[in-house]
Amino acid sequence: MKNQKAIVETRSLAIGYRSSGIERTVAANLDLQLRPGSLVCLLGSNGAGKSTLMRTLSGLQPALTGDITIDGSPLHTLKPAELAQKLSLVLTDRVDAGNLTAREVVALGRTPYTGWLGTLTKADHFQIAQSIEQTGITTLLDRHMHQLSDGERQKVMLARALSQDTPLILLDEPTAHLDLPNRVEMMRLLHTLARDTYKAILLSTHELDLALQTADELWLMHPDGKILAGLPEDLVLSGAFEATFARNGFSFDRTTGTFIIHQPVENAQVYIEGAEKPLFWAKRALQREGLGVSTYRDAPCLIRVFEVENGFESEIIYQDRRVKVSSVQALIEQMHLLFPSHTRSGMAS
Amino acid sequence: MTQHTPNRSWTLLFLGILAIALFCLDIMLGSVAIPFKEVFRIVTTGESENRAWLFIIEKIRLPKSITAILAGCGLSVSGLQMQTLFRNPLAGPSELGITAGAGLGVAAVMLAGGGSASMYAISQLGISGSWLIIGMASLGSAGVLALILLIAGRIRDNVILLIVGVMIGTITLSIISIWQYFSQPEQLQEYIMWTFGSLGGVTGYHLYVLSGVVAGGLLLAFASSKSLNALLLGENYARSMGLTVGRTRLLIMLSTSLLTGSVTAFCGPIGFVGIAIPHITRSLLGTSNHRVLIPATCLTGTVLLLLCDIIAQLPGSQTVIPINVVTSLLGAPVVIWIIVRRNNLRSSFS
């Protein structure tokens, strides 16, 4: 896949705003490539300039310096109608077209190909039907846009972009207003689409976890205006991922690929072992309560956890005492009795 | 782009039949009772033994009914385009001050032209006079429309834009008031008669000019239907689908100004048609697709304005009340009904 000719290529691109002669550069020296069949996630903190990059790549905003090549031709030489056949967008703009049905919205994607009256040909209908099938929105077609949930509406907008039949699709925070199941579904759908349709899909998102799992490539946007591109796994292992989101108050766990909200506690008194599932959740609860978990087995207190059917069982061994508990809540309560100084107030001091 | 559901086709057919029926009724009714047979003969053959009847039908009622149709189509399609362009369900020629702008143009001709430029004098001027007044009214509409578009670029909130529109309308009307204050009583009377609105003043050359301009405006609107559909998703989406937004906007503005300007110039400011008809049509047909909506809006506009004209004559009586009063009495409740029924006007277009 690496040898594929890129759909989008930028050379020493600088993006930003120019108003009344004053330039404000958001990011510079960008040499990026988007290949067909790959899903690329653009990540960065709020204000890092993700939207500016998306707007510049989609031609809604001019580049400050440098070149953008889309499908072989420089972006700025493409007429709007030509560009519309190369890239399609899914934006965060709210669509107020209340009285349009989902079918009509998807059909609007054919706008760049239809004549002056917008009459649809057989080929147009075929493309529309295909986009509907790929996004799985067959049941929504006759409903009006205002009757759809956020997740359904987003899928319809994606189907519209697909029916525009472009080698490149840009999505600006497509998961922003969705709940967790819908976010997961949307990302999985995009991942499959990139594979099946051999399109290049670029999306900006705040879903670090989902991006790590689904993206073929990540573009990490630093607040200082640099973009690091690479395989998600490489970026995690090299520490680049951590550096992009570095903040006081939480750290990134390279092993699990998640951010740790609770800071580690010094001279932890507890060691915990046992079955994988209960171990994960018990550890989490202990960390939240400020009871640090030691990495050494010879810690004063040992907790053993066991997996039982639909439940949890645990044994606390401290000095010569052995206590058995059957819920995480009971475990936490016992621990607070044993280590009164390690409660939440104790952690603050 | 839409399959015509049988339901929708029936609605369109019904509207068409209703429009024809009302057109006939409008010609038949009036302060002079003319038998139906005679009316039919005059319309089809153009002959009658009674010369007075012939004159009434050919020179008064027929032009008036045709004017009603032109005004109905022109104002409602103009309102439809504005609602899509501003993405605002409360946009309309009179609501955003476009009619007031046309009024300013008319006032400029009537009041500034001195005593010789009264409506009577203009009708004596014949074709060049009607072009002058249409030109000025369209220019006035285009001026206000351009101003509002400029402000709409900065304000995203529908309700605030509407308030701005009302304010611009008020400013325009105030300028007209100042003008009126310094005008001669005879000119004033002419102008005030014009503000009541009348479908009856358009005859002869004027009717041809008005028909031509309205037809041109409607054609422009229909030609923009694909762009209007794309604009339903918002400007960014429209641009991403290959639309040259600036040019499209200019075309829509041109069509809207021509339609509002020409109708307002000849018939006076007719309120509520522009805002109410597109909503009625949308809820009748359940679509926002402009390829269906523009012709359908014309039909609904025709039906409603003919109905208003029939009511304005107060059938059976000798008096005629101003058309503007009737459309407001009928249109304002429709607007209230829309707001009450859909209290989410900020977000929806239906």
Interface residues (C-beta under 8 A of the other chain):
Chain A: S58 L60 P80 A81 E82 L83 A84 Q85 L87 S88 L89 L91 D93 R94 V95 D96 A97 G98 N99 L100 T101 R103 E104 V105 A107 L108 G109 T111 P112 T114 W116 L117 G118 L120 H144 H146 Q164
Chain B: M1 T2 R87 A223 S225 K226 N229 A230 L232 L233 G234 N236 Y237 R239 S240 M241 G242 L243 T244 R282 G286 T287 S288 N289 R291 S347 S348 F349 S350
